[in-house]
Amino acid sequence: ELLERVKKGGGENAILRHTQRNKKVFVRDRLRLLLDSEDFLELSPLAGLDMPYGDVPAAGCLTGIGRICGVWCVFIASDATVKGGTIYPIGVKKQLRAQEIAMENRLLSVHLVDSGGAFLPLQSELFPDKLHGGRIFYNEAIMSAMGIPQVAVVCGSCVAGGAYVPTMAEESVIIDKIGTLFLAGPPLVKAATGEDVSPEDLGGARLHSQVSGCSDHFAPSEEEAYECIRNVVSTLNCDPVPEEDREPDSPLYSPEELLGLAPLGYSFTLPVKLILSRLVDGSRFQEFKATYGTTLVTGFGHVEGHLVGIVANNGELAHDAALKGSHFVQLCDQRRIPILFLQNTAPQPAGPASISQAHSNRLKAQASMMAAVACAAVPKITIVIGGCFGSDSYIMCGRSFSPNFLFLWPNARVALVDSQHLPTVPPAGDWTGEELELKQLKAKWMDLPFSSVITFFFFHCSAVFYCAFKPVQFSALSRLEKESSAFYSSSRLWDDGIILPQDTRKV
């Protein structure tokens, strides 16, 4: 339902205005004209929903990976039906993520620009910082120095900072009567000089293709513009991806069954081999250290014909499992084999009982695996199939460890701690001996210096929360429940999108 809603951009009325009054092609139809006739991978389609400043469907732009003349590319396409193409902070973040993917994988970058510039009321979240809007142009320059081709189509308004996107590309096309390119539009010219000027005279297609030279190609229509870009790509001297000699074997068990296997509860862990038997080609999996550290499953398999090393949670990441994972990740790195992480970390209770000798003994082993994952120089893809909790999520190549791609299943939960494992507060009068002692300890805080309270809080935060007031605890729990959902994560671009379990092989 959410995906269908996002596919309509700014809504039916906005699409009608865009296509009929403005005589433009809708952004998804533009991609159909540009890309080869096959499915493409759309990234972060749910970004921008339920933001503090309102809904921005798909963050106002479509990003993804597809093929043009057989050459893989990353595309960034503005959707002018969403807020008139105005760029919001989440839109900047989405474009930067697309550029990051292009740089990591050395993929051709294609921009379809149709933007009204930045949303000025939020300029402090768009402009001044290192990873704000200016970083897009910095990345364009760095990608050019790296030899990564970039091409652009001016298929609408291209105002203010956005005007640098096509001018910094290697080759650009501008569309007659539709594409305009200027730092300040006619209203600002009128306000500053009192002069009336049309968009076409100020920065239209003929001006930039015949006078300024900002555009390299002139296109009478959108259809001709995308055909021109396809011709440009064919001259970039990029080798098309060779066709596979044979079709990969399908799993013995249907991937459609993954939808029913997706774990809904996090108090237990689903045997991950049930998942693997529906993911790898022919359900063939060469397990590594099968009888050691069994709460982490490691081994080799093929997915759609590609050899990968697989690291999958199968319970608590204990000492033996972490050592095994560290060994296997280093093995994959040595053999130059990409790694697929299937993350379903077992949540740990937040109360004092979680601090045990066994817990402290496994820290060194977990640190070893964490270092191995961080330093592995092979492609890494992480799929959160269940829980993504606490430090275990870092060890399993969570977002902080920069996997090449990170996707979530719809049932995934992403949080520092699982809300179900936070301690509960008993009703007044039902305190046990230990709880009464904690209550008395809390009462003594009023006599402690402020610095002592802060120190105590950091080293005994579990006990502090244990004694919190019930209304405050309920508020925190409900907020944690909301903020740990896959949809909350994806709307803020903490991942590369939510995928259906049965589509995992295809992605």
C-alpha positions as CSV (number, residue, x, y, z in Angstrom):
1,E,0.0,0.0,0.0
2,L,2.8,2.4,0.9
3,L,4.7,1.6,-2.3
4,E,1.6,2.2,-4.4
5,R,1.1,5.5,-2.7
6,V,4.7,6.5,-3.3
7,K,4.5,5.5,-7.0
8,K,1.9,8.3,-7.5
9,G,4.4,11.0,-6.5
10,G,2.7,14.1,-5.4
11,G,-0.7,12.7,-6.1
12,E,-3.1,12.4,-9.1
13,N,-3.8,16.1,-9.3
14,A,-0.1,16.9,-9.3
15,I,0.6,14.3,-12.0
16,L,-2.2,15.8,-14.2
17,R,-0.8,19.3,-13.8
18,H,2.7,18.0,-14.6
19,T,1.7,16.1,-17.7
20,Q,-1.1,18.1,-19.2
21,R,-0.5,21.7,-18.2
22,N,3.3,21.6,-18.1
23,K,3.5,19.1,-21.0
24,K,6.1,17.0,-19.2
25,V,6.6,13.3,-18.9
26,F,6.1,11.8,-15.4
27,V,9.3,10.7,-13.8
28,R,8.6,7.0,-13.8
29,D,7.7,7.2,-17.5
30,R,11.0,9.0,-18.1
31,L,12.9,6.1,-16.7
32,R,11.0,3.7,-18.9
33,L,12.2,5.8,-21.9
34,L,15.7,5.9,-20.7
35,L,16.5,2.5,-19.3
36,D,16.7,-0.9,-21.1
37,S,13.3,-2.7,-21.1
38,E,13.8,-4.6,-17.9
39,D,13.1,-4.1,-14.2
40,F,15.4,-1.7,-12.3
41,L,16.3,-1.7,-8.6
42,E,14.7,1.3,-6.9
43,L,16.5,2.5,-3.8
44,S,14.8,3.8,-0.7
45,P,11.3,4.3,-2.2
46,L,9.8,5.0,1.3
47,A,12.3,7.7,2.2
48,G,10.6,11.0,3.2
49,L,7.4,9.6,4.7
50,D,6.2,10.9,8.1
51,M,9.1,13.4,8.5
52,P,8.9,16.3,11.0
53,Y,8.3,18.7,8.2
54,G,5.6,16.5,6.6
55,D,5.5,13.8,3.9
56,V,7.9,14.1,1.0
57,P,7.1,11.0,-1.1
58,A,10.2,9.2,-2.2
59,A,12.2,12.2,-0.8
60,G,11.2,14.1,-4.0
61,C,13.5,12.0,-6.3
62,L,13.9,8.5,-7.6
63,T,17.2,6.8,-7.3
64,G,18.2,3.3,-8.2
65,I,20.3,1.0,-10.4
66,G,19.4,0.0,-14.0
67,R,21.0,-0.6,-17.4
68,I,21.4,1.7,-20.4
69,C,22.6,0.0,-23.6
70,G,23.7,-2.9,-21.3
71,V,25.8,-0.6,-19.1
72,W,24.9,-0.6,-15.4
73,C,24.2,2.9,-14.1
74,V,22.9,4.8,-11.0
75,F,20.1,7.2,-11.8
76,I,19.0,10.2,-9.8
77,A,15.7,11.5,-11.2
78,S,13.8,14.5,-9.8
79,D,10.0,14.2,-9.3
80,A,8.5,17.6,-9.9
81,T,5.1,16.4,-8.8
82,V,6.4,16.4,-5.2
83,K,6.5,19.9,-3.8
84,G,7.2,21.2,-7.4
85,G,10.6,19.5,-7.3
86,T,11.8,21.5,-4.2
87,I,14.7,19.8,-2.5
88,Y,14.2,18.9,1.2
89,P,16.9,17.7,3.6
90,I,15.9,14.1,3.1
91,G,16.2,14.6,-0.7
92,V,19.8,15.8,-0.3
93,K,20.6,12.7,1.8
94,K,19.0,10.4,-0.8
95,Q,21.0,11.9,-3.7
96,L,24.3,11.7,-1.7
97,R,23.6,8.1,-1.0
98,A,23.1,7.4,-4.7
99,Q,26.4,9.1,-5.5
100,E,28.1,7.1,-2.8
101,I,26.9,3.9,-4.4
102,A,28.1,5.1,-7.8
103,M,31.5,5.8,-6.4
104,E,31.9,2.6,-4.5
105,N,30.9,0.5,-7.4
106,R,32.3,2.8,-10.2
107,L,28.9,3.0,-12.0
108,L,27.9,5.5,-14.6
109,S,25.8,8.3,-13.0
110,V,22.7,9.7,-14.8
111,H,20.8,12.8,-13.6
112,L,17.3,13.7,-14.7
113,V,17.0,17.3,-13.3
114,D,13.6,18.9,-12.8
115,S,14.0,20.9,-9.6
116,G,12.9,24.2,-8.1
117,G,15.9,24.4,-5.8
118,A,16.2,24.1,-2.0
119,F,13.3,24.6,0.4
120,L,14.5,27.8,2.1
121,P,12.7,27.5,5.4
122,L,14.9,24.5,6.1
123,Q,18.1,26.0,4.8
124,S,20.0,25.3,8.0
125,E,19.5,21.5,7.3
126,L,20.3,21.8,3.6
127,F,23.2,24.2,3.2
128,P,25.9,24.8,5.8
129,D,27.3,21.4,6.8
130,K,29.7,19.0,5.2
131,L,27.1,16.5,4.1
132,H,24.5,19.0,2.9
133,G,23.7,20.2,-0.6
134,G,27.1,21.4,-1.7
135,R,28.5,17.9,-1.2
136,I,26.6,16.8,-4.4
137,F,28.7,19.1,-6.5
138,Y,31.9,18.1,-4.6
139,N,31.1,14.4,-5.4
140,E,30.6,15.2,-9.0
141,A,34.1,16.7,-9.2
142,I,35.6,13.7,-7.4
143,M,33.7,11.2,-9.5
144,S,35.0,12.9,-12.6
145,A,38.6,12.7,-11.3
146,M,38.0,9.0,-10.6
147,G,37.0,8.5,-14.3
148,I,33.4,7.7,-13.5
149,P,31.2,9.1,-16.3
150,Q,28.3,11.4,-15.5
151,V,25.6,12.6,-17.9
152,A,22.5,14.7,-17.3
153,V,19.2,15.7,-18.9
154,V,17.7,19.1,-18.1
155,C,14.0,18.1,-18.3
156,G,12.5,20.9,-16.4
157,S,13.3,23.8,-14.2
158,C,16.9,23.8,-12.9
159,V,17.3,26.6,-10.4
160,A,20.0,27.9,-8.0
161,G,22.5,25.2,-6.8
162,G,20.8,22.6,-8.8
163,A,22.0,24.3,-12.0
164,Y,25.5,23.0,-11.2
165,V,24.4,19.4,-11.6
166,P,24.1,19.4,-15.4
167,T,26.9,21.9,-16.0
168,M,29.4,19.7,-14.0
169,A,28.4,16.5,-15.9
170,E,30.5,15.3,-18.8
171,E,27.7,15.6,-21.2
172,S,24.2,17.1,-20.8
173,V,21.1,17.4,-22.9
174,I,18.5,20.2,-22.5
175,I,14.9,19.9,-23.8
176,D,13.3,22.7,-25.8
177,K,10.5,24.7,-24.2
178,I,10.8,22.5,-21.1
179,G,14.3,22.7,-19.7
180,T,15.6,25.9,-18.2
181,L,18.8,26.6,-16.4
182,F,19.6,29.6,-14.2
183,L,20.8,30.6,-10.8
184,A,17.9,32.9,-10.2
185,G,14.6,32.8,-12.0
186,P,12.5,35.5,-13.6
187,P,10.8,36.6,-10.3
188,L,14.1,37.3,-8.6
189,V,15.3,39.1,-11.7
190,K,12.2,41.3,-11.6
191,A,12.7,42.0,-7.9
192,A,16.4,42.9,-8.3
193,T,16.4,44.9,-11.5
194,G,12.7,45.6,-12.4
195,E,13.2,43.8,-15.7
196,D,10.6,41.4,-17.1
197,V,12.2,38.4,-18.7
198,S,10.8,35.0,-19.8
199,P,12.3,31.7,-18.5
200,E,13.2,30.8,-22.1
201,D,15.1,34.1,-22.7
202,L,16.8,33.9,-19.3
203,G,18.0,30.3,-19.5
204,G,16.1,28.2,-22.1
205,A,17.4,25.4,-24.2
206,R,18.4,27.5,-27.2
207,L,20.3,30.0,-25.1
208,H,22.4,27.3,-23.4
209,S,23.0,25.1,-26.4
210,Q,23.7,28.0,-28.9
211,V,25.1,30.9,-26.7
212,S,26.4,29.9,-23.3
213,G,27.4,26.4,-24.2
214,C,26.3,25.1,-20.8
215,S,24.5,22.3,-22.6
216,D,26.1,19.9,-25.1
217,H,23.0,18.7,-26.8
218,F,19.7,20.3,-27.8
219,A,16.6,18.0,-27.9
220,P,13.2,19.1,-29.4
221,S,11.3,16.6,-27.2
222,E,11.7,14.5,-24.1
223,E,11.7,11.3,-26.1
224,E,14.5,12.6,-28.3
225,A,16.5,13.7,-25.2
226,Y,16.5,10.2,-23.7
227,E,17.4,8.6,-27.0
228,C,20.3,11.1,-27.2
229,I,21.5,10.1,-23.7
230,R,21.4,6.5,-24.7
231,N,23.5,7.3,-27.7
232,V,25.9,9.2,-25.4
233,V,26.2,6.2,-23.1
234,S,27.0,4.0,-26.1
235,T,30.1,6.2,-26.8
236,L,31.5,6.2,-23.2
237,N,33.6,3.1,-23.9
238,C,32.0,1.3,-21.0
239,D,31.9,-2.4,-21.4
240,P,28.3,-3.8,-21.2
241,V,27.7,-6.5,-18.7
242,P,28.3,-9.9,-20.4
243,E,25.2,-12.1,-20.6
244,E,25.2,-15.2,-18.3
245,D,25.9,-18.4,-20.2
246,R,23.2,-20.3,-18.4
247,E,20.3,-19.7,-16.0
248,P,21.2,-20.2,-12.3
249,D,19.5,-23.0,-10.5
250,S,16.4,-22.1,-8.5
251,P,16.3,-23.1,-4.9
252,L,14.7,-26.5,-4.1
253,Y,12.3,-24.7,-1.8
254,S,10.2,-21.8,-3.2
255,P,11.4,-18.3,-2.3
256,E,7.7,-17.4,-2.0
257,E,7.7,-19.3,1.3
258,L,10.1,-16.7,2.8
259,L,7.1,-14.4,3.4
260,G,5.7,-16.9,5.9
261,L,9.1,-17.5,7.5
262,A,9.9,-13.9,8.3
263,P,10.2,-13.8,12.1
264,L,7.5,-11.7,13.8
265,G,8.7,-12.2,17.4
266,Y,12.1,-11.5,18.7
267,S,12.1,-13.5,21.9
268,F,13.4,-16.4,19.9
269,T,15.5,-16.9,16.7
270,L,14.2,-18.7,13.6
271,P,16.6,-21.5,12.4
272,V,18.3,-19.5,9.7
273,K,19.0,-22.5,7.5
274,L,15.3,-22.5,6.6
275,I,15.9,-19.1,5.1
276,L,19.1,-20.1,3.3
277,S,17.5,-23.1,1.7
278,R,15.1,-20.7,-0.1
279,L,17.8,-18.1,-1.0
280,V,20.8,-19.9,-2.5
281,D,20.9,-21.6,-5.9
282,G,19.8,-25.2,-5.9
283,S,19.6,-24.9,-2.0
284,R,23.3,-25.8,-2.0
285,F,25.2,-24.4,0.9
286,Q,28.8,-25.3,1.8
287,E,28.9,-24.7,5.5
288,F,32.1,-23.6,7.3
289,K,32.7,-24.9,10.8
290,A,29.2,-26.5,10.9
291,T,29.5,-27.9,14.5
292,Y,31.4,-25.0,16.1
293,G,29.8,-21.8,17.3
294,T,26.4,-22.9,15.9
295,T,24.6,-19.7,16.8
296,L,26.3,-18.1,13.8
297,V,26.0,-19.9,10.4
298,T,28.8,-19.3,7.9
299,G,29.5,-20.8,4.5
300,F,29.6,-20.4,0.8
301,G,26.8,-20.5,-1.8
302,H,25.6,-19.0,-5.1
303,V,22.9,-16.4,-5.4
304,E,21.7,-15.9,-9.0
305,G,24.9,-17.5,-10.2
306,H,27.2,-15.3,-8.0
307,L,29.5,-16.9,-5.4
308,V,29.1,-15.3,-2.0
309,G,30.2,-15.9,1.6
310,I,27.2,-16.0,3.9
311,V,27.2,-14.9,7.6
312,A,23.8,-15.4,9.2
313,N,22.7,-15.0,12.8
314,N,21.2,-18.2,14.3
315,G,20.9,-17.1,17.9
316,E,23.0,-15.2,20.5
317,L,26.4,-14.1,19.1
318,A,28.5,-15.9,21.7
319,H,32.3,-16.3,22.1
320,D,32.7,-19.3,19.8
321,A,30.4,-17.9,17.2
322,A,32.2,-14.5,17.1
323,L,35.6,-16.3,16.7
324,K,34.1,-18.4,13.9
325,G,32.7,-15.3,12.2
326,S,36.0,-13.4,12.4
327,H,37.8,-16.4,10.8
328,F,35.3,-16.7,8.0
329,V,35.2,-13.0,7.1
330,Q,39.0,-12.9,6.9
331,L,38.8,-16.0,4.6
332,C,36.3,-14.3,2.3
333,D,38.5,-11.2,2.2
334,Q,41.6,-13.2,1.3
335,R,39.7,-15.0,-1.5
336,R,38.0,-11.8,-2.8
337,I,34.5,-13.3,-2.3
338,P,31.7,-10.8,-1.5
339,I,29.9,-11.3,1.8
340,L,26.2,-11.5,2.4
341,F,25.1,-10.8,6.0
342,L,21.7,-12.0,7.2
343,Q,21.1,-10.1,10.3
344,N,18.7,-11.3,13.1
345,T,20.5,-10.4,16.2
346,A,19.2,-11.9,19.5
347,P,18.2,-9.0,21.8
348,Q,19.8,-8.9,25.2
349,P,18.0,-7.8,28.3
350,A,18.7,-4.3,29.5
351,G,18.6,-5.1,33.2
352,P,21.5,-5.8,35.5
353,A,21.2,-9.6,34.8
354,S,22.8,-9.0,31.4
355,I,26.1,-8.2,33.0
356,S,27.7,-11.6,33.6
357,Q,31.0,-13.3,33.3
358,A,30.0,-15.0,30.1
359,H,29.1,-11.6,28.6
360,S,32.5,-10.1,29.5
361,N,34.3,-13.1,28.2
362,R,32.9,-12.8,24.7
363,L,33.7,-9.1,24.3
364,K,37.2,-9.8,23.0
365,A,35.9,-12.3,20.4
366,Q,33.2,-9.9,19.3
367,A,35.8,-7.1,19.0
368,S,37.9,-9.4,16.8
369,M,35.0,-10.0,14.4
370,M,34.1,-6.3,14.4
371,A,37.6,-5.5,13.2
372,A,37.5,-8.2,10.6
373,V,34.2,-6.9,9.2
374,A,35.3,-3.3,9.2
375,C,38.6,-4.1,7.4
376,A,37.3,-6.6,4.8
377,A,37.8,-5.0,1.4
378,V,35.2,-7.1,-0.4
379,P,31.7,-6.0,-1.3
380,K,29.3,-6.4,1.6
381,I,25.5,-6.6,1.5
382,T,23.4,-6.7,4.7
383,I,19.8,-7.8,4.9
384,V,18.0,-7.4,8.2
385,I,15.6,-10.3,8.3
386,G,14.5,-9.8,11.9
387,G,16.0,-7.9,14.8
388,C,18.8,-5.4,14.5
389,F,19.7,-4.7,18.1
390,G,22.6,-3.3,20.0
391,S,26.3,-3.8,19.4
392,D,25.7,-7.2,17.7
393,S,24.2,-5.3,14.8
394,Y,27.6,-3.5,14.3
395,I,29.4,-6.8,14.3
396,M,27.0,-8.1,11.6
397,C,27.9,-5.1,9.3
398,G,25.1,-2.7,10.2
399,R,24.8,0.8,8.7
400,S,27.7,2.2,10.8
401,F,30.1,-0.3,9.1
402,S,29.3,0.9,5.6
403,P,28.0,-2.2,3.8
404,N,27.7,-1.6,0.1
405,F,23.9,-2.1,0.4
406,L,21.6,-2.6,3.4
407,F,18.0,-3.7,3.0
408,L,15.3,-4.5,5.5
409,W,12.4,-7.0,5.4
410,P,9.1,-5.3,6.5
411,N,9.2,-7.1,9.8
412,A,12.6,-5.9,10.8
413,R,13.2,-3.9,14.0
414,V,16.2,-1.5,14.3
415,A,17.0,-0.2,17.8
416,L,19.7,-0.1,20.4
417,V,17.6,-2.4,22.6
418,D,14.4,-4.4,22.0
419,S,11.4,-2.7,23.8
420,Q,10.3,-6.2,25.0
421,H,13.5,-6.6,27.0
422,L,13.4,-3.3,28.9
423,P,12.7,-3.8,32.6
424,T,9.2,-3.2,33.8
425,V,8.2,-1.2,36.9
426,P,6.0,-3.1,39.4
427,P,3.0,-1.3,41.0
428,A,3.5,0.7,44.2
429,G,3.6,-1.5,47.3
430,D,4.8,-4.6,45.4
431,W,8.5,-4.0,45.8
432,T,10.7,-7.0,46.5
433,G,13.8,-6.7,48.8
434,E,16.1,-5.9,45.9
435,E,13.7,-3.5,44.3
436,L,13.2,-1.7,47.6
437,E,16.9,-1.3,47.9
438,L,17.0,0.3,44.5
439,K,14.1,2.6,45.5
440,Q,16.0,3.7,48.6
441,L,19.1,4.3,46.5
442,K,17.2,6.5,44.2
443,A,15.9,8.5,47.2
444,K,19.5,9.2,48.3
445,W,20.4,10.8,45.0
446,M,19.1,14.1,46.2
447,D,22.0,14.4,48.6
448,L,24.7,13.5,46.1
449,P,26.8,16.1,44.1
450,F,25.7,16.6,40.5
451,S,28.9,15.0,39.1
452,S,28.4,11.9,41.2
453,V,24.9,11.5,39.9
454,I,26.1,11.8,36.3
455,T,28.9,9.2,36.9
456,F,26.4,6.8,38.6
457,F,24.0,7.2,35.8
458,F,26.4,6.2,33.1
459,F,27.7,3.2,34.9
460,H,24.4,2.0,36.3
461,C,21.9,3.2,33.7
462,S,20.0,-0.1,33.7
463,A,19.2,0.3,37.4
464,V,18.3,4.0,37.0
465,F,15.8,3.1,34.2
466,Y,14.5,0.2,36.4
467,C,13.4,2.8,39.0
468,A,11.9,5.3,36.5
469,F,8.4,6.5,36.9
470,K,5.8,4.4,35.2
471,P,4.3,7.2,33.0
472,V,7.8,8.1,31.8
473,Q,8.6,4.5,31.1
474,F,5.4,4.0,29.1
475,S,6.2,7.0,27.0
476,A,9.7,5.8,26.3
477,L,8.5,2.3,25.4
478,S,5.9,3.5,23.0
479,R,8.4,5.8,21.4
480,L,11.0,3.0,21.1
481,E,8.4,0.8,19.6
482,K,7.6,3.4,16.9
483,E,11.2,4.4,16.2
484,S,12.4,0.8,15.8
485,S,10.1,-0.1,13.0
486,A,11.5,-0.8,9.5
487,F,9.3,1.9,8.0
488,Y,10.6,4.6,10.5
489,S,14.2,3.5,9.5
490,S,13.6,3.5,5.8
491,S,11.8,6.9,5.7
492,R,15.0,8.4,7.2
493,L,17.4,6.6,4.8
494,W,19.0,4.5,7.5
495,D,19.0,1.8,4.9
496,D,18.6,1.3,1.1
497,G,15.0,0.3,1.2
498,I,12.5,-2.3,2.4
499,I,12.2,-5.4,0.3
500,L,9.7,-8.2,0.4
501,P,11.3,-11.4,1.6
502,Q,10.3,-13.4,-1.5
503,D,12.2,-10.7,-3.6
504,T,15.5,-11.1,-1.8
505,R,17.1,-13.2,-4.5
506,K,16.1,-10.8,-7.2
507,V,17.4,-7.8,-5.3
